[in-house]
Structure formats: structure tokens, C-alpha cells
Amino acid sequence: SIPDDPSLIGRHFQAKIKARTTGHTGMLAVAVGKIIRFSVGIDGPEALKKQSQAAQQQQALVDFDLDMNPKSLRLQNVPLGKKIDILKFKRAALKLVNQGYDKLKLRISSVKVDRRIKHPDYELTPDPSWLSVKPSVISIKPDAIKKAKMYLKIPKDPKYAGKKFMFVIRAELKGMDIPLELQSLIYVTTERQK
């Protein structure tokens, strides 16, 4: 339900609907989510001619049908001071699925965690660059799947032993003024000191 407010015309919004189990933890806890994006109103014919690029980007917003998995991943007993190939460590890689009709180019990176999505049991990571993704830019044809490998290296410092850190991997559509992005949440528990 959108208010009848002229100030909303031409603006873009995003909402996330999430359903999750309650009262369960560990392997029994599950969640699913869906992102809904929409734009409000359009300008007159003259303005539309001047904004052909914006119109193309709005169409890309409508046609955008990309999925990234895993939505979340937990890594236990991560050693300090070693570069971990997450595919070998946990048999997990990022999978990007382009279900749309256009080729997409994405920039993938580990970013600072927004406090609004912080998990109560995990600290915000002191340095997002500890987690990296290769390749960091991916082009995906329509109806195709691409994989990216993840690597993690937490410095060998006693203050990081036995800690729980939360990381966010973000995939952003390149060449767009309208932000189109997906996120994957990585929860890391480091080894305790021996």
C-alpha cells in the first residue's frame, strides 16, 4: 500500500520478506527470504526522453532475476594465521544463478556488516578484507550458473582465538545507478588457543 504522496514519484524501494522457524536452533532452524523491488510513478514524455538510460535501468530492475547461494554459511574451528580455501574447508562456494534474459556483470566483495542485520551471537568482523572472493567480477549469461571461490585468513593473534565473527559478501550489479545487490552471510567461529 503506497501513500498518495507526490514526493514518492520516481523513487525506488526494496523490501525483504523473511520466514523462519522459531523455537529451533542448530540444524533444525531454517529460513527463506525474498527481496521485492519496486519503483513509484513515472515522469511525462519529455522527461522520459531525457532519461532513456534511467528507463533502461528501471527495466533491468524489473527483469533482474539473480540468485546467490549460500544465503548463509557457518564455519567452525577456523585456524588463525592460515589462508583457508572455503571450498576445501567446508565444501562451499558461492553459486550465482542468472534466471533472467540478460547477461549480468557483478562485482563481489566482502563488505562492512550493517549493524541492522548483525546476529546477536556474533561480533562484527574487525576487517572485512579477511574474507575474499575470486573472481571479484563475474559475467553471467542468461540461464547460467557461475561459481566464485571464497578465502578466509584471520590474523594469528591471541585476541582473535575462540571468537565468533560475522561477514557479509555482497554481489552488486555493475553499471547501474539503481542499487541492485544480493548478500550472503558468513558466520565464523575461530579455534580456541591451545
Backbone as JSON, one array per atom type, in Angstrom:
{
  "sequence": "SIPDDPSLIGRHFQAKIKARTTGHTGMLAVAVGKIIRFSVGIDGPEALKKQSQAAQQQQALVDFDLDMNPKSLRLQNVPLGKKIDILKFKRAALKLVNQGYDKLKLRISSVKVDRRIKHPDYELTPDPSWLSVKPSVISIKPDAIKKAKMYLKIPKDPKYAGKKFMFVIRAELKGMDIPLELQSLIYVTTERQK",
  "N": [[0.86, -1.18, 0.0], [0.88, 1.99, -1.09], [1.39, 5.32, -0.13], [-0.51, 8.21, -1.26], [1.46, 10.26, -2.3], [3.15, 12.81, -3.76], [5.92, 13.17, -3.52], [7.04, 10.7, -3.61], [7.18, 9.85, -6.19], [9.05, 8.54, -8.84], [10.94, 7.38, -7.22], [12.81, 4.6, -5.84], [12.39, 1.47, -4.26], [13.07, -1.13, -1.84], [12.27, -4.18, -0.33], [12.42, -6.8, 2.09], [11.11, -9.95, 2.54], [10.9, -12.31, 5.04], [10.77, -15.6, 6.22], [10.99, -17.65, 9.02], [11.89, -20.4, 11.13], [10.82, -20.77, 14.52], [11.88, -21.21, 17.87], [13.64, -23.27, 17.39], [17.0, -24.36, 17.08], [20.34, -24.54, 15.68], [20.8, -27.32, 13.5], [18.11, -27.64, 12.94], [16.95, -25.2, 12.54], [15.55, -23.14, 10.13], [15.29, -20.86, 7.33], [13.7, -18.78, 4.91], [13.8, -16.36, 2.29], [12.74, -13.48, 0.41], [13.38, -10.91, -1.87], [11.76, -7.92, -2.67], [11.47, -5.53, -5.13], [10.57, -2.24, -6.14], [9.37, 0.54, -8.13], [8.1, 3.88, -7.98], [5.61, 5.56, -9.76], [5.93, 7.53, -12.85], [7.64, 9.85, -15.02], [6.63, 12.56, -17.28], [6.28, 12.48, -20.98], [8.4, 14.1, -22.18], [10.35, 14.19, -20.18], [10.9, 11.49, -19.98], [12.21, 10.98, -22.38], [14.62, 12.28, -21.93], [15.6, 10.72, -20.01], [16.45, 8.18, -20.87], [18.44, 6.34, -20.29], [18.01, 5.96, -17.58], [15.5, 4.79, -17.77], [16.15, 2.38, -19.01], [17.61, 1.26, -16.98], [15.64, 1.0, -15.04], [14.09, -0.93, -16.29], [15.9, -3.01, -16.23], [15.86, -3.42, -13.52], [13.3, -4.48, -13.22], [13.55, -6.82, -14.73], [15.54, -8.18, -13.43], [16.72, -11.14, -12.24], [18.24, -12.89, -10.29], [20.03, -15.21, -8.33], [21.82, -15.96, -5.35], [23.81, -18.27, -3.7], [25.53, -19.86, -0.95], [22.9, -18.59, 1.18], [23.48, -18.19, 3.78], [26.3, -19.2, 5.76], [28.08, -21.3, 7.93], [31.14, -21.5, 9.56], [33.21, -23.49, 11.41], [35.71, -23.77, 14.0], [37.9, -22.4, 12.78], [41.22, -22.04, 11.84], [43.76, -19.76, 13.01], [45.82, -17.39, 11.26], [46.22, -18.8, 8.89], [45.6, -19.14, 5.39], [42.49, -19.98, 4.34], [40.91, -22.06, 2.1], [37.69, -22.02, 1.39], [36.14, -23.76, -0.08], [37.53, -26.17, 0.07], [37.69, -26.42, 2.84], [35.03, -26.42, 3.79], [33.51, -27.39, 1.76], [32.11, -25.53, 0.17], [31.08, -23.04, -2.09], [30.45, -19.85, -3.62], [27.5, -19.67, -5.45], [26.16, -18.31, -8.28], [23.19, -17.68, -9.88], [21.79, -16.88, -12.86], [18.69, -16.25, -13.76], [17.39, -14.66, -15.47], [16.88, -12.83, -18.6], [18.92, -11.37, -19.61], [22.44, -10.74, -19.98], [24.5, -10.5, -17.13], [26.69, -8.46, -15.19], [28.66, -8.63, -12.4], [29.95, -7.28, -9.34], [31.72, -8.66, -6.74], [32.21, -8.73, -3.28], [33.63, -8.7, 0.04], [32.08, -6.98, 2.58], [31.62, -4.25, 4.93], [29.74, -5.05, 7.82], [26.36, -4.26, 8.17], [24.94, -2.82, 10.96], [22.25, -3.23, 11.42], [21.64, -5.77, 10.52], [23.08, -7.41, 12.08], [23.99, -10.39, 13.75], [22.96, -11.54, 16.93], [24.69, -13.25, 18.36], [27.19, -13.0, 17.29], [30.21, -11.16, 16.65], [30.82, -8.06, 14.93], [32.9, -8.23, 12.13], [36.31, -7.29, 12.55], [37.76, -6.61, 10.27], [36.72, -6.6, 7.07], [38.21, -7.45, 4.86], [39.51, -9.78, 5.48], [38.08, -11.85, 4.49], [37.83, -13.0, 1.26], [36.86, -13.01, -2.24], [37.11, -14.83, -5.22], [36.66, -15.1, -8.67], [36.52, -11.48, -8.41], [34.93, -10.01, -10.02], [32.28, -10.97, -12.04], [30.81, -12.2, -15.0], [27.69, -13.23, -16.13], [25.87, -15.25, -18.25], [22.48, -15.36, -19.6], [20.27, -17.74, -18.05], [22.28, -19.23, -16.74], [24.86, -20.58, -14.6], [27.32, -19.49, -12.35], [30.34, -19.93, -10.5], [32.09, -18.8, -7.59], [35.05, -18.69, -5.73], [35.73, -18.69, -2.21], [37.86, -17.25, 0.22], [39.49, -17.25, 3.36], [41.3, -15.54, 5.8], [42.29, -15.12, 8.92], [44.11, -13.07, 11.07], [46.96, -14.29, 12.93], [46.59, -13.9, 16.0], [46.33, -13.81, 19.46], [44.06, -12.51, 20.49], [42.03, -12.98, 18.71], [41.35, -15.61, 18.96], [39.02, -18.23, 19.59], [36.76, -16.71, 18.95], [33.68, -15.31, 17.6], [32.81, -14.28, 14.5], [31.06, -12.2, 12.19], [30.57, -12.01, 8.73], [29.84, -10.3, 5.64], [29.07, -11.0, 2.34], [28.76, -9.28, -0.62], [27.05, -9.04, -3.69], [27.01, -6.96, -6.38], [25.26, -5.4, -9.03], [26.93, -4.25, -11.8], [27.47, -1.0, -13.32], [25.09, 0.37, -12.85], [22.84, 2.91, -11.69], [20.81, 2.51, -9.98], [20.71, 0.74, -7.03], [21.35, -2.63, -7.13], [21.53, -5.56, -5.52], [22.78, -8.55, -3.88], [23.12, -10.55, -0.92], [25.28, -12.59, 1.09], [25.61, -14.24, 4.11], [28.23, -14.87, 6.28], [29.23, -16.82, 8.91], [31.65, -17.1, 11.3], [33.53, -19.11, 13.45], [36.33, -19.06, 15.4], [39.25, -21.13, 16.12], [40.0, -22.13, 19.47], [42.61, -21.01, 21.7], [45.49, -23.1, 22.03]],
  "CA": [[0.0, 0.0, 0.0], [1.77, 3.14, -1.23], [0.65, 6.56, 0.11], [-0.67, 9.14, -2.38], [2.41, 11.31, -1.94], [3.94, 13.14, -4.96], [7.37, 13.1, -3.26], [7.49, 9.32, -3.84], [7.26, 9.58, -7.63], [10.41, 8.4, -9.36], [11.84, 6.77, -6.24], [12.93, 3.14, -5.91], [12.36, 0.89, -2.93], [13.38, -2.55, -1.72], [11.83, -4.77, 0.93], [12.74, -8.23, 2.19], [10.18, -10.77, 3.31], [11.64, -13.46, 5.55], [10.04, -16.54, 7.07], [11.96, -18.51, 9.68], [11.37, -21.21, 12.23], [11.05, -20.23, 15.86], [11.99, -22.25, 18.89], [14.61, -24.28, 16.98], [18.35, -23.86, 16.85], [21.23, -25.52, 15.06], [20.44, -27.92, 12.21], [16.66, -27.62, 12.74], [16.5, -23.84, 12.26], [15.59, -22.84, 8.7], [14.68, -19.6, 6.95], [13.66, -18.45, 3.49], [13.54, -14.94, 2.12], [12.55, -12.99, -0.96], [13.51, -9.46, -1.98], [10.82, -7.29, -3.58], [11.91, -4.19, -5.51], [9.58, -1.56, -6.95], [9.54, 1.97, -8.38], [6.82, 4.57, -7.87], [5.29, 6.59, -10.74], [6.83, 7.83, -13.96], [7.58, 11.24, -15.47], [5.96, 12.79, -18.56], [7.02, 12.05, -22.18], [9.67, 14.81, -22.4], [11.31, 13.75, -19.16], [11.3, 10.11, -20.29], [13.2, 11.03, -23.46], [15.89, 12.7, -21.34], [16.04, 9.72, -19.04], [16.41, 6.86, -21.51], [19.32, 5.44, -19.55], [17.3, 5.62, -16.34], [14.42, 3.86, -18.13], [16.77, 1.08, -19.23], [17.98, 0.72, -15.66], [14.41, 0.57, -14.39], [13.71, -2.21, -16.9], [16.82, -4.01, -15.68], [15.36, -3.7, -12.18], [12.14, -5.37, -13.37], [13.99, -8.1, -15.3], [16.6, -8.74, -12.6], [16.33, -12.42, -11.65], [19.52, -13.5, -9.93], [20.05, -15.82, -7.01], [23.17, -16.26, -4.87], [23.83, -19.22, -2.59], [24.57, -20.0, 0.14], [22.39, -17.36, 1.8], [24.32, -18.09, 4.98], [27.25, -20.3, 5.89], [28.77, -21.32, 9.23], [32.46, -22.13, 9.56], [33.6, -23.77, 12.79], [37.11, -24.11, 14.29], [38.77, -21.83, 11.75], [42.54, -21.75, 12.41], [44.29, -18.4, 12.83], [47.1, -17.23, 10.56], [46.3, -19.62, 7.67], [44.62, -18.83, 4.36], [41.58, -21.11, 4.22], [40.08, -22.2, 0.9], [36.43, -22.46, 1.97], [35.66, -24.91, -0.85], [38.18, -27.36, 0.65], [37.43, -26.46, 4.28], [33.62, -26.66, 4.1], [32.83, -27.8, 0.52], [31.15, -24.47, -0.15], [31.47, -21.95, -2.97], [29.31, -19.02, -3.99], [26.89, -20.01, -6.73], [25.3, -17.25, -8.79], [22.3, -18.23, -10.9], [21.09, -15.85, -13.62], [17.47, -16.81, -14.32], [16.81, -13.64, -16.35], [17.09, -12.91, -20.05], [20.05, -10.51, -19.98], [23.74, -11.01, -19.38], [24.74, -9.65, -15.96], [28.06, -8.32, -14.72], [28.56, -8.39, -10.96], [31.14, -7.1, -8.52], [31.5, -9.41, -5.49], [33.22, -8.37, -2.28], [33.3, -8.75, 1.47], [31.82, -5.58, 2.96], [31.35, -3.98, 6.34], [28.42, -5.53, 8.24], [25.41, -3.26, 8.62], [24.52, -3.17, 12.33], [20.84, -3.63, 11.43], [21.5, -7.21, 10.25], [24.03, -8.12, 12.94], [23.5, -11.54, 14.53], [23.28, -11.24, 18.34], [25.73, -14.12, 18.92], [28.44, -12.82, 16.56], [30.78, -9.82, 16.59], [31.1, -7.53, 13.6], [34.29, -8.51, 11.83], [37.17, -6.11, 12.61], [38.3, -6.29, 8.95], [36.05, -7.4, 6.04], [39.15, -7.97, 3.86], [39.96, -11.12, 5.86], [37.33, -12.75, 3.62], [37.92, -12.54, -0.13], [36.15, -13.81, -3.24], [37.8, -14.88, -6.51], [36.98, -13.75, -9.11], [35.75, -10.42, -7.76], [33.97, -9.55, -11.03], [31.77, -12.13, -12.77], [29.78, -12.02, -16.02], [26.85, -14.44, -16.2], [24.92, -15.26, -19.35], [21.13, -15.79, -19.18], [20.08, -19.16, -17.75], [23.59, -19.83, -16.47], [25.35, -20.62, -13.21], [28.77, -19.27, -12.2], [30.82, -20.13, -9.14], [33.22, -18.0, -7.13], [35.66, -19.3, -4.54], [35.9, -17.81, -1.06], [39.07, -17.5, 1.0], [39.44, -16.59, 4.66], [42.54, -15.54, 6.57], [42.2, -14.31, 10.13], [45.47, -12.96, 11.59], [47.34, -15.12, 14.08], [46.68, -13.0, 17.15], [45.54, -14.46, 20.53], [42.77, -11.83, 20.76], [41.02, -13.49, 17.77], [41.1, -17.02, 19.25], [37.74, -18.53, 20.26], [35.81, -15.63, 18.68], [32.64, -15.5, 16.59], [32.75, -13.11, 13.65], [30.08, -12.21, 11.11], [30.99, -11.36, 7.49], [28.81, -10.16, 4.6], [29.53, -10.94, 0.95], [27.76, -8.56, -1.41], [27.16, -9.06, -5.15], [26.36, -5.75, -6.9], [25.18, -5.3, -10.47], [27.78, -3.15, -12.25], [26.97, -0.08, -14.33], [23.72, 0.78, -12.53], [22.65, 3.93, -10.67], [19.89, 1.9, -9.03], [21.46, -0.35, -6.38], [20.83, -3.99, -7.2], [22.55, -6.37, -4.83], [22.43, -9.72, -3.09], [24.07, -10.74, 0.18], [25.47, -13.89, 1.71], [26.12, -14.03, 5.47], [29.21, -15.9, 6.66], [29.44, -16.83, 10.35], [32.92, -17.77, 11.54], [33.99, -19.34, 14.83], [37.76, -19.4, 15.32], [39.76, -22.1, 17.08], [40.46, -21.61, 20.75], [44.06, -21.16, 21.88], [45.89, -24.41, 22.56]],
  "C": [[0.9, 1.23, 0.0], [0.96, 4.42, -1.01], [0.56, 7.42, -1.15], [0.16, 10.39, -2.07], [3.29, 11.62, -3.15], [5.45, 13.03, -4.75], [7.93, 11.69, -3.5], [7.7, 9.01, -5.32], [8.72, 9.57, -8.08], [11.4, 7.77, -8.4], [11.76, 5.25, -6.32], [13.03, 2.59, -4.5], [12.66, -0.6, -2.99], [12.89, -3.01, -0.36], [12.2, -6.24, 0.92], [11.7, -8.89, 3.07], [10.94, -12.02, 3.74], [10.73, -14.3, 6.43], [11.07, -17.46, 7.7], [11.28, -19.29, 10.79], [11.64, -20.49, 13.54], [11.12, -21.4, 16.84], [12.95, -23.37, 18.54], [15.96, -23.62, 16.79], [19.16, -24.93, 16.14], [20.7, -26.02, 13.73], [18.94, -27.84, 11.93], [16.14, -26.24, 12.4], [16.64, -23.57, 10.76], [14.92, -21.49, 8.46], [14.69, -19.48, 5.44], [13.34, -16.97, 3.38], [13.38, -14.59, 0.66], [12.64, -11.47, -0.92], [12.51, -8.96, -3.02], [11.32, -5.88, -3.85], [10.81, -3.54, -6.35], [9.91, -0.08, -7.06], [8.17, 2.61, -8.37], [6.71, 5.63, -8.97], [6.28, 6.73, -11.87], [6.67, 9.3, -14.31], [6.83, 11.32, -16.8], [6.84, 12.42, -19.74], [8.35, 12.76, -22.39], [10.74, 14.35, -21.41], [11.8, 12.33, -19.46], [12.33, 10.07, -21.41], [14.58, 11.37, -22.91], [16.46, 11.62, -20.43], [16.02, 8.31, -19.63], [17.31, 5.86, -20.77], [18.65, 5.01, -18.24], [16.17, 4.63, -16.62], [14.98, 2.46, -18.37], [17.14, 0.44, -17.89], [16.74, 0.28, -14.9], [13.94, -0.76, -14.96], [14.61, -3.32, -16.39], [16.38, -4.4, -14.27], [14.19, -4.68, -12.24], [12.58, -6.77, -13.8], [15.01, -8.84, -14.44], [16.11, -10.01, -11.92], [17.6, -13.22, -11.38], [19.41, -14.08, -8.53], [21.49, -16.11, -6.63], [23.06, -17.17, -3.66], [25.26, -19.53, -2.2], [24.12, -18.63, 0.66], [23.16, -17.11, 3.1], [25.17, -19.35, 5.09], [27.94, -20.18, 7.24], [30.06, -22.11, 9.11], [32.92, -22.27, 11.0], [35.09, -24.09, 12.87], [38.07, -23.65, 13.19], [40.12, -21.5, 12.38], [42.97, -20.31, 12.11], [45.58, -18.45, 12.04], [47.25, -18.06, 9.3], [45.23, -19.17, 6.69], [43.79, -20.08, 4.1], [40.82, -21.02, 2.9], [38.76, -22.8, 1.39], [35.83, -23.64, 1.2], [36.26, -26.2, -0.28], [37.8, -27.53, 2.13], [35.99, -26.9, 4.6], [32.83, -27.18, 2.9], [31.74, -26.81, 0.15], [31.8, -23.42, -1.05], [30.24, -21.1, -3.22], [28.81, -19.48, -5.35], [25.94, -18.88, -7.1], [24.51, -17.79, -9.97], [21.54, -17.09, -11.56], [19.88, -16.49, -14.3], [16.77, -15.84, -15.26], [17.19, -13.85, -17.8], [18.26, -12.06, -20.53], [21.32, -10.98, -19.3], [23.96, -10.02, -18.24], [26.23, -9.62, -15.64], [28.0, -7.87, -13.27], [29.92, -8.17, -10.34], [30.83, -7.76, -7.17], [32.61, -9.06, -4.51], [32.69, -8.6, -0.87], [33.2, -7.31, 1.94], [31.58, -5.47, 4.47], [29.92, -4.41, 6.68], [27.58, -4.36, 8.71], [24.88, -3.7, 9.99], [23.06, -3.64, 12.4], [20.65, -5.11, 11.16], [22.43, -8.05, 11.12], [23.34, -9.24, 13.72], [23.88, -11.3, 16.0], [24.41, -12.08, 18.93], [27.1, -13.91, 18.28], [28.88, -11.36, 16.6], [30.85, -9.38, 15.13], [32.58, -7.78, 13.33], [35.14, -7.23, 11.92], [37.67, -5.67, 11.23], [37.63, -7.18, 7.89], [37.01, -8.03, 5.04], [39.75, -9.32, 4.26], [39.26, -12.17, 4.99], [37.4, -12.18, 2.21], [37.22, -13.51, -1.06], [36.9, -13.7, -4.55], [36.95, -15.66, -7.5], [36.07, -12.73, -8.44], [34.75, -9.78, -8.72], [33.58, -10.76, -11.88], [30.72, -11.68, -13.78], [29.01, -13.33, -16.14], [25.85, -14.28, -17.33], [23.53, -15.64, -18.82], [21.07, -17.3, -19.0], [21.4, -19.88, -17.5], [23.91, -19.73, -14.99], [26.85, -20.36, -13.25], [29.11, -19.47, -10.73], [31.97, -19.18, -8.85], [33.74, -18.65, -5.86], [35.85, -18.24, -3.46], [37.14, -18.24, -0.28], [38.99, -16.67, 2.29], [40.81, -16.68, 5.33], [42.4, -14.55, 7.73], [43.59, -14.27, 10.75], [45.72, -13.83, 12.82], [47.64, -14.18, 15.25], [45.8, -13.63, 18.24], [44.18, -13.8, 20.79], [41.66, -12.29, 19.81], [40.69, -14.96, 18.01], [39.77, -17.19, 19.98], [36.68, -17.46, 20.05], [34.79, -16.05, 17.64], [32.51, -14.2, 15.81], [31.71, -13.3, 12.55], [30.64, -11.42, 9.92], [29.8, -11.26, 6.55], [29.5, -10.1, 3.25], [28.4, -10.3, 0.15], [28.08, -8.71, -2.89], [26.35, -7.89, -5.67], [26.38, -5.77, -8.42], [25.95, -4.07, -10.91], [27.07, -2.28, -13.29], [25.56, 0.41, -14.09], [23.73, 1.9, -11.5], [21.72, 3.42, -9.58], [20.62, 0.75, -8.35], [20.72, -1.68, -6.46], [21.88, -4.9, -6.6], [21.92, -7.54, -4.11], [23.49, -9.88, -2.01], [24.1, -12.19, 0.62], [26.12, -13.63, 3.07], [27.02, -15.2, 5.86], [29.49, -15.76, 8.15], [30.66, -17.7, 10.65], [33.19, -17.89, 13.03], [35.44, -19.79, 14.75], [38.12, -20.43, 16.38], [40.15, -21.4, 18.37], [41.96, -21.8, 20.85], [44.37, -22.5, 22.5], [46.92, -24.22, 23.65]]
}
